[in-house]
Structure formats: C-alpha cells, structure tokens
Amino acid sequence: MAPDESVVQIDGPWTHRAVHAGGTRFHIVEAGDGPLVLLLHGFPQFWWTWRRQLVSLAAAGYRAVAVDLRGYGGSDKPPRGYDLPTLAGDATGLIRALGETGAIVVGHDWGGLLAWTMAVMNAKSVHRLVAVGAPHPLRMRASLRSPGQLRAGAHAFGYQLPILPERRLVAHDAALVGRLLESWSRPGWPDEESARTYREAFRIPAVAHLALEYHRWFGRSQLRPDGLRYARAMRTGVEAPTLQIHGALDTCVLPRTAQGSGRHVAAPYRWRLIDGAGHFPHEETPEVFNAELLGWLSDPEPDR
C-alpha cells in the first residue's frame, strides 16, 4: 500500500505548515527568524534534504524555509506546470506569500536549475543565489553535446519514455530511488534511514510521475518554441551574488559540466568544489557545506 503525504511530516526543531501561492498549495518547513533563506530540493528528494541547514541557518540568525516543490511531498500535484519558468513563478510567489519581496535562494539539483531561472526571470526576488550540484541551465543544455555528461545523465534520457520509468522507480518499495542516491554520492552515503525516508516519500501517489515531468520538459523542449524562448531569456546575466558548490565526486552532474557557469553571472561569483562529496554535498558533508554557506552569507563582499 502506497504511503500518504503524512510521511513527510517529520518532526524536528522546525514547524510545518501549508502556504498558498499562485493557486497552488505548498508544504513548507521553517525554522528561525531573520533574513529569509528559501531552500529548494532536487530529485529524487523532498524538503527533508535540508534538515541540517534548517538547523544551522536558524542558529546563525536566518529564517530558513524548505519547501516541497510542485508535485513532491506534501505540496499540490497538478498535472501540468513542470517547466522551469512556471516553477520559478511558484518560488517567487512563495517568497511573497511568506511576506517578503526577495530572499536568499539555495537550490540543489532541479532546485538549483530553478534557482538560476528565478535569478534571471524574477531577478528582484533573489538577493543572493546558491546553486548546489546544478550548472547554469545553458551549461546544462550545452552538456547534452558532451559524451561524458551524456553517459552520466543517461537516466534522464530513459525518463523521456511514458509510464515505464515511473513504474520502475516505485517498484519494490522504490528500491531504484535508493540505488540512484547511492550511485551519485560518496561511498557510505546514504545511510539506511535516509534511503528509506526518500524511498517512502517517492511512493506517495503521483510523485514519481510528476518528478519525471521535470526531466521530460527539459528534454523535450530543447527544440520546441517554449524551450528556445527559455534559452534566449537565460542569456541575461545573473545580477545576484552567486555561490556555486559542487561535489568533486559527483557522478550525476560532472564537475566539469558545472564549471564555467560563472560566465553567466554579472555579479560577485564564487566557485567551491568540495572534496569527498558527491551529488549531495549538503547531506554527505554537512559541516563543510554549512561552513562554506554561512561564511559566504556573512561576507559583505562575496567575490573571492
């Protein structure tokens, strides 16, 4: 029997609530008071990936908010709207619904691509940008011509097929989700509890299908008018100070795919490669990650 949305209501030093933005209900988890930091997760995860950052950011004087993206966890699961411009609109609306005009936006994987998109299409909503395991979307598009990244991202090509990929993802209690997490990370991660938590959340009805809709839009839109319009729009330089963090052992998005994203940033830019971490540095090496993040946030001139 598939679990319901209650499996993402995980207790901790934070609070859960629903926030409506643009007609969509989002499940958010928040901790602390101060400048808003919006945390956007990736695939195949949900808000819980930021559990350690919720604690560290709150302790450092920030209001940290982690959200389940459209289609995930406890948020609404509409059949459409999984293109990056719509998702950027979701996040911008969420910032306003939280009572702010802008935020520090931290995004991992798909959340990172979404954060890059916000910084261009909704520039005033992003005070600072942190991209984790996520190249600039134009670097990601260009990587489709790189044999190394094509091999690393072969799973995404398989996701273009209908029906079958989502069935595989949830088969045997979503065992494939656990294998993906393990194959993209450093040896020894995830532990059994983390893998089980992500597997359970991915078995919530509709999550597997809608999570793949992100991949399907990105793949299928490459030569469509909507995808070409998106690519043209993304040529505008990012005006927000940007920190890009990548795991040196990342086998999902290769470090060389992410490097070079700084050419799309017209503001102070910092690149950090974390040794001993794979695709999930904020979970695999949280102390190192948190030190980089908090050090950069506290730096009034973050250009080194």
Secondary structure, 3 states (H helix, E strand, C coil): CCCCHHHHCCCCCCEEEEEEECCEEEEEEEECCCCEEEEECCCCCCHHHHHHHHHHHHHCCCEEEEECCCCCCCCCCCCCCCCHHHHHHHHHHHHHHCCCCCEEEEEECHHHHHHHHHHHHCHHHEEEEEEECCCCHHHHHHHHHCHHHHHHCHHHHHCCCCCHHHHHHHHHHHHHHHHHHHHHCCCCCCCHHHHHHHHHHHCCCCHHHHHHHHHHHHHHCCCCHHHHHHHHHCCCCECCCEEEEEECCCCCCCHHHHCCHHHHECCCEEEEEECCCCCCHHHHCHHHHHHHHHHHHCCCCCCC
